[in-house]
Amino acid sequence: ILHSQDSDLDQTGDLVDLVVNVMTGIDEEEFFEVAINFLFDISRQGYKSILVLAEHESLIEIVVGNMFKYPESSSIQGTICNVISNIASNSAMDNGIRAEICSLGGVNQMLLYLENFLDDRLFIGRAFASLSAIMSGADVQVLHGNGAISCIMSVMSSHTDDVYVQIKGTAALWYLAAREDDFKHKIVQNGGAKLITNSMSRFISSEKMQEKGIITLWSLSTPLQLRSEIGHLAVIPILRGMQAHVTGHKVVEDGLSALKALSTHSSSKKILQENDAIDLILDSMWIHSESPIIQQIALGALSNISVDVDANTVTQITENDLSAIVTAMQLHDLDRGVQESALILLKNYSFSPNNHSVLRQHRFLSSLIRSASARFSDTFSGRSDFLIGILS
């Protein structure tokens, strides 16, 4: 029945009813552990089975309630976390489920057990995953009041040599940071950004560690007040993570997005230029030439790096730079984002007369600019006219 098709969903619902009834009528730990593992098996059977669990009128209340009942069993608490994680992480679930888990004390209990089971890495991973699934809908005031940030970081600090814990903990911090800027400030103030960059450096060969680290650092950099500090801490680890996994689409896409955000600050531009960021960005464009989103983000990052308003300087363009830009425009001639980002970058380069000779050397550049202008005349005409004037 657990592996049944849609036509047997009623049977799955009957099984859930039976298990929930058993859970409410027993006190023996071993029997409850069998019952919660059965619910975990159901929660792994796909979207329709998860809906059956989520729509049960009392399941969430009973499952969370039993978190208080077996405080000494990390295996039971870990399985409860798995069930909650599978239900709450489903994209179709509205935030009501997550809010209910939070209001019943589920988040507080997970944080408590993270401290109690500090040496149990399996439980820690399950609890971090469950917290990540819940926090997008949890009450912000509850998250502020229960010390979630300090608890997660404390656990991560106790397991700095465990890549599994670092990945799961970094993901949990990302979900918290995504809720509001106040969490971002608290994470940075308490050393969270440094903790993440250390883990990225320590586990440079782990693509998943780089993915989670980069996207969290990117999120932390979105408030303008934090951008300088995050840039100082994060630019080099992000570059190294991208270098180590330059063929990984997710690492490169999020890495470029983070660099694009960080490169709006003058101090970060200097770090990027000193650490050959432009060469890495160009390599990423060549390797992922088929991806319009990577081309667009890379061009945007180059635009930010190419001009430093504070220093009144423009980067010197090379033939390799121009070749990458032209190739992106040719391969993605129907993509508005790529074409617009390319024209912005070309205009930035044109602010330096020293770049005009290189721009004029490419025989296809004028025709590509005219083509983009004709196709997207509603927004590109002024910028393209300026560039054609330079090239003429």
N, C-alpha and C positions, 0 to 999 in steps of 0.2 A: 504494500500500500504506500510506503514511503516514496517509492519510485514510480508512483502511478501518474497517469496523464490527467488532463483537466477534468475529464468525465468522472474521476474518482475524488474530486475535491470534497464532496460531502463526507466521504469516508475519512479523509484527513481531518476534517472538522470534528467528526465524532471521536477520533483518536485524541485530538487535543482536549476535547471536553473530558474524556476519560482520564487523561494524565493530570489535568488541572484538578479534577475531583480527588484523585489519589493524593496529590501534593497538599491539598487542604486538610486531608484526614490522617496524615501520618506524622510521627515525630522521629522515627528511626532514620538516622543519618544515611545509612547505606541504601535504604529504599528511596529516599529523596534524591540521592545522587543518581540512581538509575533513572528516575523520572525526569530530572533536569537534562540528563544526557539524551534522553529520548526527544525532548523538545529541541535540543541542539541539532539532532539529526534531521528533524523536520525543517528547522530553519535553514538548512543547507540544501534543500531540495528545489530552490528557485523562487522566482517572484510570486507565483500563485500561492505556494505554501506559506511564504512570509506574510502575504495578505491575510490568510486564514488566522495566523497567530496574532497579527496586529489588530484584527477586527474582533477578536475574542473579548468579551465584555469585562472579564476580570483577570486575564492572564498577566498583564503588566503589573497590576497591583500585587498579585500573588508572588510572582517571580521576584520583584524588588523587595517585597516583604520578607522573603526568605533570606535575603542578604543579611538581615539582622539575626537570623536564627542559628546560623552555623558559622560563627566568627573564627573558629579554629581551623576550618577546612579550606585550604587554598585551592584544592581541586574543585570543590563545589563552587566557591566564589569565582574561580576562573571560568567554569562552564556557564555560570549565570552571566558573566561578562560577555561570553561568546554569543549567547542567545540574544542579549540586549543589543550587542553590536550588529548582529545579522539583521535584526528587525529595524533598528534605528538608522543603519547606514543605507538602507534601500532608498534610492532617489525618489521613489513614488510616495514615501511616507511624508505626511505633513508634519509640521513642527509640533503638533499637539502631542504626538507620541513621545517626542524627546522632552517636551516640557513636563509631561506626566511623570516620566522616569525621574526627572530632576526634582519635581515637587514632592515625590514620595521618598526622597532621600537617597536615590540611587547614586548620584554623583558624590555626595558626601561619604557614602560607604566605600565607594571605590577608592577615594583618596585616603580614607582611614586604613584600608587593607593594603594599599601601596606602602604605607609605613610599617604595617604589621608583618607583611610578607616581603620585606625588602630584599631578602636573599633568594627569592623564588623568581627567576627571570621569566619563566613561562607565564606565571600569573601576571607579572609586570607587563609583558607584551600584550596579554589579553585585556588587561585593565586600560592600558593606553589606547588600544584600538577601540574599546568601548567608549571611553571618554571622547575620543575623536568623533565618533558617530553621534554622540549626544550633544556636544557643545554648540553645534550650529543652531539648536533650538532651545537650549537651556536658558533659564532665567539669568540675565546678566548680573543682577544683584546677588544671586546665589553664587555665581562664579567668582564675583569679587569677594564675597564674604567667607568662602571656604578655603582660601589659600591655595587654589588650584595651581597657580603659576609656581609658587615656592615649592609645593609638593612635587610637581613633575620635575622641576630642575634639581631638587634634592635627590630624587631617585636616579636621574641621569648622572649626576655627579658621583653617585656611589657605584656606578657601573660604566666608567669611562672606557673600559677595554672591551665592552660588549656591544658589537655593532647592531645586534638585534634590538637591544634596549635603546640605543641612540637613535635608530631609525624611527621606532615607534614613539619615543618621547618627542623627537623633533616634529613629527606629524601632529602630535597633540598640541604642541606649542603653536603650530601653524593654524590649527582650527581656533585656538583661543585668540590669536592675533587677528584673525579675520573678522572677529566679532565687532571690535571697536578699537579706536586708536589708543585709548587708555591702557588696554592690555599690551599693546605694542610698546608703549613707554615703560610699563612695569617690567616686561620681559628684558628690555635692553638695560634698564637701570639695575636689574638684579643679575646681570651678567649672562643672560640667555644667548645673546648674539655671539659672544665669545665662546660659550660652551658649544654652540653649533659649529662655528668655524673650526674649533679644535677637533671636533668629531669628523668633520669633512676632511681635514688634513690627515688625521690618524687613519681613516678608512678610505683613502683616496681611490682604492681599487673597487669599492662598492658603488655601483651606479645608483642603486636605490638611496644610499646615504647622500650622494650628491644631489639627486632629485629633490629629496625632502629638505635638505639643507638650503639649497638654492631658492626654492619657492618660499621658504619661511623667511629667509633674509630679504628677499624681494618684498614680501609683505611688510616686514619691519621697516623697510626703507621708504614706504609711501608717505608718512608724515614728514613734512619739510624739515621740522625741527630735529629729526633723527637722521637725516640723509648724510650729513657729514660724518657722524660717528659710525654709522653702518658702512659707509664707503671706506673709511679707514680700516675697519675690521674685515670687511667682506670682499673687497674687490679681488685681492690676490687669491683667496681660497676659491672664489667663483671661477676665476680664470683657470686655475689649476684643475678644478673639477671638470670644466669644459674640455680642457686639453686632454685629460685622461679618458674622456668618454665623448669625443668629438663626433662619433657616428651615432650617438644616442639622441634621437629626436627630442625627447622630453627634456633631457639635461640641457641641450643646446637652446631650445626654444625659451625655456624659463631663464636660462643663464643670460641670453641676449636681452630678455625683458628686464632682468635685474640690472644689467649693465646700462641699458637705455635709461632706466630711472636714475641710477647712481651718477651717470655721466652728466646730469644736469647741474651737478655741483662742481665748482671750480677745482677743489682739492682732489676730487675723485678723477677728474680729467687728467690731472698730472700723474696720478698713480697708474691710470690706464695707459697713458702714453709711455711711461717709463717701463712698463711690463709687456710691451708689444701686443696690446689688446687689439689694435687694428689688424695685425697679421692673423690673429686667431679668429676675429670676426670674418675676415675674408676667406679663411680656410673653411669656416662653417658655411659660408654662402656657397662655396664650390661643392662641398660634400653634400649639402642639402639643397642643391640647385633646383630640384623639382618641387620644393615646398614654398608656396607663395607667402605663407605666414612667417617663415624663418627669413625669407628675403626681405619682407617688409620691416620686421623688427630689427634685423641687422642694419638695414639702410638707415633706420631711425636712430640706432645707437651711434653709427658713424656720423650722422648729422650732428648729434650732440657733442661728440668728441672733436669734430673737425673745427669748431669755432669756440673760442674762449672769449666771451665778451669782456670779462674782467681784465684779462691780460691783453685784449685787443689783438689776438692772433688767430690765424687760419692755418690749418695743417696743410703741408705740401702734398698734393695729389701725385700718385705714381701711375705708371701705365697699368700695373697690376690692379690698383684700386679701380681705375676707370674700366678695365676689362670686366671686372666683377659686376660693376653697376650696369654696364651695357648688356651683359649676358642676362642679368635679372630682368631688365626691361624687355629683352627679346623673348625670353621664355615665358614671361607672364604679362604679355602685352594687353590682355583683357582684364587684368586685375587692377582696379582703381587704386587700392592701397599701395601696391608695389610701385606703380607709375608715379603716384604722388610723392611717396617717400624718396624715390630716385631723383625727382626734380628738385625737391627741397635740398637734398644732399649736394646735387650739382650746383645749385645756386649758392650754397654755403661755400663750396670750393671756389666759385667764381669771384667771391669777394676779395680774393688775393690775385692781383695781376700776374703774380709769378705762376699761377696755375693755368692761365689762359692758353699758353702754348701747348700744354699737354691735352687740354680739352679739345683744341682745334685739330689735333693730330688724328683723332678717330673719325674715320670716314662715315660711320653709320650714326654717329651721335645726333647730328642735326635732324636726320630723317626720323629717328626714334622720338625725339622731342616733339616734332611736328605731328607725328602720328598720335602721341599721347594727348596732345592739345586738341586735335580734331575729334578724338574719341570721347574725351572728357572735357569738352569746351566750357562746361558750366563752372568749373573751378580752376582749371589749369592755365587758362589763356594768358594771364598776366605774368605768371612765373615763366612759362615757356617763351613768351615774347622777349623777356629779359635775357634768357639764355641764348636764344637765336641771335640776338643783337651782339652778345659777347663772341659767339662763334663766327659771325659773319666777317 
